[in-house]
Amino acid sequence: MGALTQSPAWQQLLRHAEGIEKTTLADIVFGDAGRISGCDIKLDGLRFNYALNHATPETIGLLVKLAVQQKLPEWRDRMFAGEKINTTENRAVLHTALRAKNGPVLIDGKDVFPEIAAVRQRMTRFAEEVRSGKRKGATGKSFRHVVNIGIGGSDLGPRLAARALTPYINGPKPHFVANVDAFDLLSVLKDLDPAETLFLVVSKTFTTQETLLNARSARQWLVAALGEKAVSDHFVAVSVNEAEVRKFGIDTGNMFPMWDWVGGRYSLWSAIGLSVALAIGAENFQKLLDGAATVDAHFKTAPLDKNIPVLMALLGVWHRNFRHAGALAVLPYCERLRDLPRFLQQLDMESNGKSVTRDGASIDYSTSPVIFGDCGTVGQHSFHQWLHQGSDIVPADFIGVAEDAVGRPEHHAALLSNMLAQMAALACGRPQASMPYEVYAGGRSSNLLLLDRLDPACLGMLLALYEHKIFTQGVLWNVNSFDQPGVELGKKLAHDLEAHKPSQNPAGHLTVKLSENLLPFLWK
Ligand code: F6P
């Protein structure tokens, strides 16, 4: 067994897990009159309630001991201090600096806050020039549509924020193209007038195949309509890679830089979020940043047992490593948060879907769970059968919004009643029933994140909570949450196949064999 699983805190939790099996979740909840209020933490426009977890105050105490043993406070301080904790890429991890009100933000002794502030200011000015019509397209028309061409962290965060903040959109309508399947691009372009369309080519590396191919096709579409000269008015780039941006043919004056110390899946707060700033305006984009900054301060200062992202992380480790849950269900009871499960799939599974420690040792414990989910109440008619009576027991994060933003109280009451009913049914079940198939075992744990309203500030808080939760779990599991080496092989195999390059390894040989046998028509 490895160092972590042999460690005192881990061993104590293993013993505790055996003992707690004798107590049902219903016993825990009903056995303490103050349980629900005692497991409730309010932070500005958001509250976190963890009462419906199969975990007692003793469990929380032992989990906090694990966090202390794994030096979570020290790692947290190292991240905020700009230390290069992304060890495989020798980079700092400072997405938090993007929402800081002021500096200094030191990397290798250099204060990078001035350049953060300068880019934020450029973004703001650009957004307001486009929104006001001061900045127009090649034919003199204002921009009514913005197409974000990007994938992964260059798509999922902005896409989520744009839909979540729909009521705040009073600028050009944002559209998102990510997949290299041309249907994605063409289904967006078919309804747009080139003269009123601004393209954002969003790619931290500016080498991502899908994004560059989509961008080239979008460029052809624009040039066919308005001529080559229109490109400089209608294309903007967001990237670290100035040379590749120039090579693509976008003027670097139309480029918003970002930095290698911001991970793609943590980058909404940078110019990667430009489509959102264009849609909702600079003031609301700043409120998004401020919401995240509120959580940063909370994460830095709240005691570990009163620290929302820490508790989310510890309970996740408890369910994953000591109650053997293979997945986490993300259930936003809010249609505007429909993209949250997909966003968290990348944020969580690309960050902690690892099986070697920071020191390169193989792990003998589980790391990131499968993240899946859908909006409530839609999921109730899809996979909730599995949640209630399936062979696997997994925890769920319910996310609700207290405010009825559309003035339909009957609908809102139904939505939130269903949310609470699902939480209760998962927790308590129905142990007695006339037929075995009607029995619900219960014992399914859940968290509740309740937003006062779904506004920019609360959205910023929600996303920052998950960022810090996932960072915390990476610390506990001793993995590097900020690289993604597991995405490279597939990219290379596809590239070599397309280029008809001789294969260098068994996977390459197999890719060719599959192509010859299954898709022989591809290369005719
Ligand atoms: O999935 C791999 C990945 O590198 C992600 O981490 C990243 O968000 C995405 O591809 C897009 O990368 P880029 O922004 O460099 O195009």
Residues whose N, C-alpha, C, O or C-beta is under 5 A from the ligand:
A	BS01	F6P	I151 G152 G153 S154 V202 S203 K204 T205 F206 T208 G264 R265 Q484 V487
